Structures are given as C-alpha cells and as structure tokens.
Amino acid sequence: MEIKTKLHVQDEEDEQPLSPAARLFHTREFNLNIISVIGLKSKINSDMIIRGFKESCIKHPRFSSRLVCDGENGQNQRWVQTNVVVQDHIIVPKIQQKKIENADAFLEEYVSDVMKIPLDTSRPLWELHLLDLKTSDAETVAVLKIHHSLGDGMSIMSLLLACMRKTSNPDELPSLPTASSRLTAGSRSNSRLRWLVKVICTAVMLMLNTVCDALEFILTTMFFKDTKTPIKGDFLTVKKNKELRLVHRTVSLDDIKLIKNAMKMTVNDVVLGVTQAGVSRYLERRYGEEESNTSDKKMPKRSRIRAALLVNLRPTIGIQASLYKLTYLSHYRFIIHI
C-alpha cells in the first residue's frame, strides 16, 4: 500500500506530462514556434508590461513551467513548475530609429532572426520583444514568441485577451463577435417540414463529404505524390538553407469581410483563397524566370500541392475559460483601447 504525503501530492501537481500534441511539436520535424507581431499606437512601457506578466500570464501553468526530458533518448517529457524571472523573458533591444532607412524591412529582418534562434529549454518556452520602432502601421512593435507546445493560436489569444480590459470600462472584458446560427428558430417556424428536409440533406452531405475526404486522404498518402515544384522541399533542405526569412503583409480586415459577405463564405475561406492565389502567382513567376534561361522548364498544368491546415473546432472562443484560470490568482490586467 502506498501512502502519499503532502509533499508527494505537491510534486505531482508541479509536474504534468506533455499531451500528444505537445510531444508532436517537440519532434525534430514539427518543432514549431508561434510568432506574433503586435503593432501599438502608443509607446511601450516596459515596466508596466513586466508587472502585468508577473500578475497575470505567468500564473498560467504553461507560462511558468519548463520542459524536462529524461529517460531513454529523452522519451519522458513533462512540464515542471519553476520560478519565473519575467525580466529574462522580456527583451528590449536598443534601436536607433534615425539610422534605419526602412523600418518595415528592419522589422522583417529582426523577426526572421528571432525565428531562427531556438528558445532556451532551461526556462519556460516564451519570450516577448519590445521594439521602440515606428513602422508604417504602428508607433511601436511587440514580437511575441511562444513554443507551439504551450497551446494553439486560439488558446493563446484567449489567454492574452483575458488579461486585458476596455479603456471605457476597466472591469469589462474585450467584446468579441459571436457566431450566428445558420438554422434559426424563425426558419423552423416557417416550415418544419422544409427545416427537417434541410437538416437531413445537410447530414447526408456531411457524411458523404467525410467519406470522400477520408478516402482521398488515404489515397494521397499511399499513392499520390506532390508535384515537384520550386516550393517543394523536405526537412533536411529547410535546415540546411540559412537564407530562410519571414515575410509579412498587412491586409485590411474590411476587405476580407467585403469578400466574405459577397461570396457568402467564412473568413478562413477568404484567407485560404488568397493564399492559394498567392502560391499560384509565385509559381508562375518562378517558372517564367526559369523559362527565360531554359525552354525545358514549364509549369505543370495540373500540379498537386498538399498542405496541412489546423482548424479550430471549439464551440466557443474560450476567453471566459482563460479568465477563470487567472481570476483567482490575480486582479491585475492590461488595459487596451477597444
């Protein structure tokens, strides 16, 4: 019979095994970081940012735990609670704005360098860079780097939003849009039979699409291969290429909403379509450059390019859940203008 003392219980609470998804993001091929570039309309107060992280974000287990790997080949991976020195995670580089000719290009170079440097595994896997740099879109810039094993994009955004309040009401959370239901009560009352037929047809189409997508995925994995194009590579090629860089573009959310409403689709559909069009134009340009040098290189008429897309399936955005994790530990919040 095993008797657990309070010390043993405390050790178990301070240590948590990695989830399957977190273990995946620590493999050699899928070791990923989340890079978030945040533009601000006012100067950054680094002391207030440090104080805010001390009182809020580091209370979250993932922001205050370091990765420990032991056992054979480091197979035993777990999160271990540790004392966080926030100043070690907040980086404020000295930037001389007057000597920078193109602030946007400088920001891209800086973010590219941050992307190439691995996070220190001896402490929690996150860091925040505060840049006193005026760009075409913002007065100052913050670059947040978080390892993907800490959470996905939606959970990280929910956590950060839970740390913020409106300037109009410091006690109120930022307001977020809610998804509208496609099948409303009014449509059901108009014709229950029509509503029932619509539900059945939707369910049948959902099952058929699921089966077709599953079969297509299996066939693609086993038999079909991607077309060899200039953007096709592998893990070793990416690691050997030292000229990789991160390039960003600012797009108007109003333009995306305009297309979404006109085409009766979602924001994700619009962004995916823009990405696909961008890849297509890039390949056409690359093949055009190669055709000028040799007549043998021509863009294939039917190219097959596979991509992995992570889609959020949560029924809610999750800001209330993140707030619950922080409320009993802290009453300090950042204040943003909404």
N, C-alpha and C positions, 0 to 999 in steps of 0.2 A: 504493500500500500504506500502510495506517495502522498506526502503532506506538503502542500505548497505554502510557504511563508509569504509574508507581505513583500519581502524583498524579491522573491521569485515572481510574484504576480506583477510587481513593478517592472521587472526586467522584460516580461512578456509584453507588457503594454508599450515599453520603449522600443521594442523590436517587432517589425512586421515583415513577412515575406513579400517579395515582389509578385505582382499579378502576372498572368501570362503575357498580357500586352506589354507591361513594363519590361519583362525579361526579353521580349522580342526587340524592343527599342535599344537594348544594350548589346545585341549581337553585332558582329562586325559589319554585316551588310545593311543593317537597319538602324545604325546608331545616329539618331536624328536629334536636332535641336530646334526649338521654336524661336524664331527671330521676329520680334515685333518692334516696328519703328513708330513712335508716337510723337506727333507734332503738337506743340503747345503755342498758345497765343501770347503767353507772358513768360518772363524769366523764371528759371527753376530755382527754388530754394532748397538746396541740398540738405540743409539741417532739418527742414520740415519733412522731406522725403524719408530721411533716415529715421526720424521719430515716428513717422507713420508706419513704416515697415516694422519697427520694434513693437508697436502697439497693435498691429493687425496681421499682416501677411505671415510673419514668422510664427504666429500662433497656430497656423495650419501645419499639420504633421509633415506634409511633403516639403514645405519650405524650411523646416527645421530638422530634417533627417538627412543623414549622409548614407551613401551606398557602401555596404560592406560585402566583399566577396571572399569566401574561404571554401575549404573543402577541395576535392579533386578538380583541378582545372577551373577553380572559381565557380563551381556549379551552385554552391549555396549562396544565393544572393538575398539580401534583406536590407530593409531600412532600419537605421538605428538613430534614435533621438540624440541630438547633440546641442551644445550651447552655441548659438549663432552670434557671430560678431558682424552686425549689419554693415559696419564700415568696410569690411573686407569684400562685401558684395556690391557696394555702391562705388562705381568708378567715375571720377570726374577728370577727364583729360584736359590739359592746358591747350587751348586752341587760340591762335592769333588770327582773328577774323580778317584783319586788314591784309594779311599775306596770302589769303585764299582767294583765287580768282573766280573759281566756280564752286559755290558751296554745295550744290546738288551732287556734283561729281565727287567732291571730297567726302560727302556722306556715304555715297555708294562704295568708295574705296574703304572707308572706315568700317562699314558694316561687313564688307567682304573679308576684311582682316579678322573681325570679331568672329565671323562664321568659321574661319579656318582654325582658330585656336580652340583646343578642347577644354572643357570645363574641368576644374580641379575636383577629383573624386574624394579628396580628404575633407570636403565640406559640402553642404547642400548644393545641389546642381542648378544654381540660378545666379544671375548677376544682372545689374542694371547700370547702364552707361548714361551719364547725364552730359549732354553736349551743349555748350553755350555757342550755338551755331545758328545763324539766321539763314534759312533757305527760302526758296520761292514759295513754300507752303506754310512755313511756321517761323516763329521767332526763336524758339529753342527746340531741341530734339532730345528725346529719350529713347534708348535702344534697350529693350528687354530681351535677355537670352535665357531660355529655360529648356532644360532637357525634356524631351518628349515623354519620358517615363514618369514625370511628375503629373501628367494629365494631358488631355487633348485640348484643342483650342477653345471649345465651348466651356469646359470646366475652368480653364484659366481665366477666360473673360468674365465668367460668372463670379469667380473669386475676387478679381480686381474691382468689378462693379459693386460687389458687396462691401468693399472698403470705401466707397465714395458716397457723397450726398449732394443734393442740389444746393446751389447757392441761394435760390429763392426760399428754400426750406431745409435747413441743415439736418433736420430729423427725418427727412423723407428720402427713400431710395430713388435712384435714377429711373425714370419711366421708360419702359420697354414695350415695343409693339407686341400685340397678341395675335396669334394666328386665327383667322376666321374659319369657321366650319363650312365645308362645301355643301353639306346637306343640312339645311336649317329646318327649324320646326315649321316655318311658314310653307316651305316647299312640300313638307309631308302633309300638311293640312289641305293643300290644294288638290292633291290626288294621291291617296295612299297606294293605289294600285300602281300608278306610274312610279312612285317612290320605291315600291317593292321591286318592280322590274329593273329599275336603275341599280338598286343595290345588288341584285342577283347578277346582272350583266357585269357590274364592276368586279364582283367576287370571281366570276368565271375568267374575265380578262386578266385579273391579278394572278390567278393560278396558272393560266396558260403562259403568261409572260415570265413567271417564275421558273416554270419547267423549261421553257425555251432558253432563258438566260443561263440556267444551270447547265444544260446540255452544251450550249455554245462555249461556256467557260471550260468545261471538261475537254471538249474537242480542241479548243485553242491551246490549252495547257499541254495536251498529249501530242497533237499532230501539227497544228498551225504554228508557224514561227513568224516573228516580226520581220518586216521588210528591212533590208539593210539600207539605212539612211544616214546622213551626217549626224543625226541626233541619237543614233543607236550606240550604246556603249555597255560596259559592264563595270563591276565593282573595281577591278584592278585598274581599268582605264581611268576611272574617276579619281582614284587615289594617286596615280602617277601624274595626272595633269595638275600642275601647280598654278595654272592660269585661270582656274575657276573663280568666278566672281558672282556676286548677287546684284542683279539689276532690277530696279523697281520703277513702276509708273503709277502716277496718281490719276485715278479716274473719278468722274463725277457720279455720285450715287443717284442723283436726279436723272441722269441719262440712263442709268441701268433700270431705274423704276419706270421710265418712259417706255423703254423697250419691253419690259416685263408686262406692263399693262396693255401695250399694243398687241403683243403676241400671246397674251393670256398664259403666261408661264411663271416660273419662280425665278428668284434672283440667282439661285445656283445654276439654273438652265442658261441664263444670260451670260454669266461668267464663264461657264463651260463652253458656250458657243464662241465667245470672244477668244478664249484660249485656243480652241481648235482652229479658228480662223488665223490667229497669230502664228501657230505652228505651221499651218499650210503655206502662208505667205513667206515664212522664213525658209522653208524647204524649197519653194520655188526660186527664191533669190539665191540660195546656195547652189542649186542645180544650174541656175543660169550662169553663175560665176564659173562653174566647172565646165559648162558647155563652151564658154569662150576660149578655154585652154585646150579642151579635147572634145571631139564630137561624139565620143563613146558614152559620155555621162549624160543620161537623160532621166528625168524624174519619172518613176513608175506610175502608170495610170491608176492602178489600184494598190495603194500602199496599206499595209496593216501595221498599226502602231498601238500597242497596248499601254494602258495607264491605270494606276491604282488610285481610286478616289475614296476618301474617307468621308462618310455621310453621317451627320448627326441624326439619330433616331429618337432622341429624348422627347417625351410629350411636352415638357416644359423647359424653359431656358435654364432654370436652376439657380437663379440669383438668391431666392429665399433659402434654399438649402445651404448655399455657401455662407449666407448671413448667419444662419443658425450655428454654424461651426465656429464663427468668430464672436458672436454676441456675448456669450458667457465668459469670454476671455478678455474682451476689450470694448471700450466705448469710444475710442478714438477713430476717426475716419478722415479720409481725404475729402476735400470739397472741390467739386468741379462745376463748371457752368453748363447747365442744360437749358 
